[in-house]
Amino acid sequence: GESVGLHLPTLSVQEGDNSIINCAYSNSASDYFIWYKQESGKGPQFIIDIRSNMDKRQGQRVTVLLNKTVKHLSLQIAATQPGDSAVYFCAEFRGAGSYQLTFGKGTKLSVIP
Amino acid sequence: GAVVSQHPSRVICKSGTSVKIECRSLDFQATTMFWYRQFPKQSLMLMATSNEGSKATYEQGVEKDKFLINHASLTLSTLTVTSAHPEDSSFYICSAITGGAGGELFFGEGSRLTVL
């Protein structure tokens, strides 16, 4: 069952600054790690992913870093904009015929104009 | 890009009734779809994996008789919440994976269920 009284960690960032959202994962066997953005009342939107054999991947204004030694994933958003305000989830994906996508707890990003 | 559509987006029902939520892949065939549940301020929790033409695989703790999943075609999976109660009120989200090696995963917009 779900945890009672669970609150999402919140990150408040000034518009134009860079944001760093962190995530710890548990399964060393995951094939991919994915960052999703979820706006209120909507489904998750894919932002960027990274294969387990990579350390860094860059997209448009976003960079994902993967540290397998400490099982840590981060999402960096450059020049944060008000439209970036949302909840961000990391997820571990395992394929190989047994697809499983497990979501982390999420971080709420609030951008201060 | 690929689109996954859910219907209805919002539904309110009385306690004891059953509610069906549809998940459609609009421009691709999806042999595998996933159903998630999300409570307020919490993460998405996988409920079950739906495979076309076969029985769904449920996660531990999810009642298969309570949450009926049918994946009768390559573009449609349905989740029926049977005899719904207020504690079933939640945001239900489906996702579908495109076929072939390196399949991509796409999410629906979610369905908000409120049981009175």
Interface residues (C-beta under 8 A of the other chain):
Chain A: G1 E2 S3 L6 H7 L8 I34 Y36 G41 K42 G43 P44 Q45 F46 F89 F93 G95 Y99 Q100 L101 T102 F103 G104 K105 G106
Chain B: Q6 T32 F34 Y36 F39 K41 Q42 S43 L44 M45 L46 T49 G61 F91 I93 S95 I97 G103 L105 F106 F107 G108 E109 G110 R112
